[in-house]
Amino acid sequence: MKEKLMGFARLARPANLPTAAADILAGIAIALYLRNIDVLGFLTEQSGDIFLLVFSSVALYAGGVVFNDVFDAELDAIERPERAIPSGLVPKREAIYFGTILMLIGVTLAFKCNMLAGIISVILTIAILTYDGYFKQFGFAGPLNMGVCRGLNLLMGMSILGMLSHWYIALVPVVYIFAITLISRGEVHGNNKKHIVWAGILYAIVIVAISLVVIQQKDNSLILLPFLILFAYLIFKPLLKAYKENSPENIKKAVMGGVLSLVVMNACWVAGFSNWYLALAVLLLLPVSILLSKLFAVT
């Protein structure tokens, strides 16, 4: 029984879940700044809505990665037989039930926050399933679809007030996830230097975009800078190593570094649109992710 529960936990990729929560917190910080609402006051009075969106996002993410393994079950039986479904730890049918329940929970919690968040959660669910079930196989559409999922997640956080503005900010995580998904194309067989070069260019675009968006909205560049430097260090270090030694192991580490650094990217948004101590609070999700990554696979 314990092994089976661990199998379900492995399906949900626990190490990645704090990154989904960080998207929501970043989106909320952006939305509150744009409406000139005091963050600490909002945290005190509307904490229920924050929890609803955070757990909605976490449930949708978990459901999405469960369905990823469901759709990949036959391929994983050859390339990743240690995963929960091909190893027989979790039957495919039970994995489908598990993923469905998680997604229903995610959508329900979002609607309980507000109608706009609920609608975004439905669109996000569709985007997740289209990626898992179809677009993943395509060289351009797959990474783009995955990036759209992360952009919608940020938008869900930005919808906390029941309205949306400055939606273009959500394009930044789209580009970032596109880069990570490109890198992941060599996880099994290696030999993906061309993808790594493109990913490096996209990473640089993301860093410049975050800086420009923050500077355009608020003169908080000095607070943003240390978080941005940390972000750049964490994503480029494993990427350069994967380029020099283009092995599946190094590529996997570059992907893992990119995924876990989503927390740092979201801390950048919070530092830019709110203040340093709330950004540090978001950053604390990073050691949680790293600790969980020692126990569960990230990819």
N, C-alpha and C positions, 0 to 999 in steps of 0.2 A: 504493500500500500504506500509506504513512504517513497519507494522508488517511482511509483506511478505519479505521485504528487510532484516529485522533482521533475518528472517528465513534462507535466503540464506547465510547471514553472519555467522549464527550459524553452518550451514553445513560446512563452510570452516575452522572452528576452528581457528579464528584469533590469539588466544593466542599462538598457536604452530608455527605460521608462522615465527616469528623471529628466531626460532631455525633452520629452513631450511636456512635462510640467513646466520646465523652464521657458518653453515657447509661450505658454499661456501667461506666465508672470511678466515676460517681456512685453507681450501684447497689451496687457493691462497697464503697465507703466507708460507705454506710448499713448494709449487712449486717454489716460487720466491727465497726462501733460497737455495733450492737444485740447482738452476741455477745461484746462486750468483748474483741476480738482486736486485738493490736497491728498497725497497718497496715504499718509498715516491715518488721516481722518477716515478715508475710504476703507482702509484695512480694518479699522475698528468697527465701522457701521455696516459694511457690506461683505464681511468675511465669508458669509454663507455662499454668496455668488462666486467668490473666488474659488472656494473649495469645489463647488459644482463643476466649474469649468476645468479645473486642474484634474479632477478625477474622471471627468468626461474624456479629456484628451488622453489620459493614461489608458483608459479602457479601450478607446478607439485604436490607439497605437498597438496595445497588446493584441487586440482582435485582428489587426492588420497583419502582424507578424505570424500569428497562428495560421491565418489563411495563406500566407506566403509559403509556409511549410506544407500545408495541405495541397496546394497546387504544384509544389515542387517534389512531392513524395516520390514519384517514379525516378526523377533525375537524382534526387538525394540518395536513393537506394544504391546508385552507382558511385556518385561523387562524394557524398557525405553520409555514409551509412550509420554514423554515430548519432545522427539527429533522432529526436524522440519518435517520430512516425516510422521511418524505415527500420529503426532498431527494434520496433515492436513494443516499445515502452508505452506508447499511447496509440490506440487504434485510430485509423483515419476518421471513422465516423464520429468518435468521441471528440476528436480535435475540431471537427466541423461544429458540433454542438457548443463546444467551449468558445470558439471564435465568434459564433453567432450571439451567444449570451453576452460576451464582452462588448460587442458592437451595439447591441440593444441597450445595454446599460449606458454606454457612452452617449448615444443619441438622446436617451431619456433625460439624463442629467443636464445635457446642454439645453433641452427645451424647458427644463425646470428653471434654468437661469433666465433666459428670455427667448422670444421667438426667433430673433435674428441669429443668435448663437445656435439654436436648434436647426435652423435651415442650413447654416454653414456646416454643422455636424453631419447632416444628411449628404450634402455635396462631398464632404470629406470622405465619408464612408464609401460613396460611389467611386471616388478617385482612388481610394485604397484598393478596392476590389478590382477595378479595371487594371491597375498596375499588377496586382498579384496574379490575376487570371489571364491577362492578355498582353498589355503593353511592355511588360518586363523583358520580353524577348527581343525588342527592337533597340538598335544602337542609339538612336536619338530620342524617340518617343518614350522609351523606358525611363531614362534619367530625368526627362522633362516631367513625366507623370509623377515620379517620386518627389521631385522638387515642388510640384504643385501641392502635393499632400502636405509638405512641411509649411508652405506658404499659407495654406488654408488653416493650418493649426495656429499660426501666429495671428491670422485674421480672427479666429475664434476668440483668442484672448482680447484682441482689440474691440470685439463686439460686446464687451462686458456691460457697456452702458446702453445697449440696445440700438446703437447707431454706428456707422462706419465713416471714417474719413481717412485721407492719406493712405488709401489701400495699396498704393505702389510700393510702400515699404516692404510688403509681403513678397515682392519680387526678389529681394536679397536672399532670403533662405531658399528660394527656388533655384537660384544660381548656385548657391553653396551645395545643396543636396545633389544637384546635377553633377557637380565636380566629384563628390564622394562616390556617386553611383558609377561614374566613368572609371574611377580607380578600381572599384570592386570588380570590374570586368576581367581582371587578371588574377583574382583570388585563388582560383583553382589551378590554372596552368601557368601563371606568370606571363612574361614577355608582353608587357603593356606600356612600354616607355612613352609611346605616342599619347596614350590616354593620360599618363601622369603629367606630361608637359602641358596638355590642355587644362588639366585640373589645377596645376600651379597658376596658370594665367587666370582661371576663374576665381581661385582663392584671392589673388591680388585684387581682382575687380570687386570682390565682396568687401575686402578691407577698405578700399577707397570709397565704396558706396556707403558703408556704415559711417565713415568719417564725414562725408559730404552731407548725408541726411541729417546727422546730429548737428553739424555746424550750421546748416541752413535753418534748423528749427530752434536751436538753443545753444548759447555759447558755453558749452560744457566740455570743451575739448581737453582741458587739463585733467579732468576727472576721468574722461574716457580713455586717455592715452595709455595708462598702465594696463588696463584691461585689454586694450587692442594689441599691445605688445605681447602680452601673455597668449592671446588668441593666435597671433601670427606664429609665435614660437611653437606652440603645440601642434599646429597643423602642418607647418613647413618642415619641421625636423624629421618626422617619420616619412614625409613625402620625398624628401631629398634622399633619404636612405633607401627607399624603395626604388628610386631612379638609379642610384649607383649599383645596388645589388637587387636586380629585378626578379627576386624570387617570390613565390606565392606567400611565404611566411612574412616577408617584409611588406608586401602589398597588403596583406591582411592587417598588419599593424598600422599601416597608413590609413586604411579604412576605419579601423577601430579608433585611431586618433582623431579622425575627422568627425566620427559620430559622437564620441564623448565630448569633443570641443564645442558641440552645439550649445552645451551649457555655458561655455565661456562667451560664445557669440551672443547669447541672450543676456548674459551679464553686461556685455558691452552696451546693448540697447538700454538696459536699466540704468547703467552709469550715465549714458548720454541723455536720457530723458527724465531721469529722476535724481538719485543721489548715490554716493559711493557706498554707504552702508547697506542700502537695499541691494545694490549690485553684489556686494560681498555675500549677502544672504543667499542670493541666487547661485553664486559661485560655490557655495557649500554643497550644492547638489553634485558637483564634480567628484569630490572624494567618495560620495555615495555610489556614483556610477562606476568609478574605478574599482571600488571594493567589490561591487556586484560582478564586475567584469572578470574578477579573479575566480568567481564561482560559476558564472554562466557565460556562454558564448555571446558575443556582441553581434556577429554576422551569421 
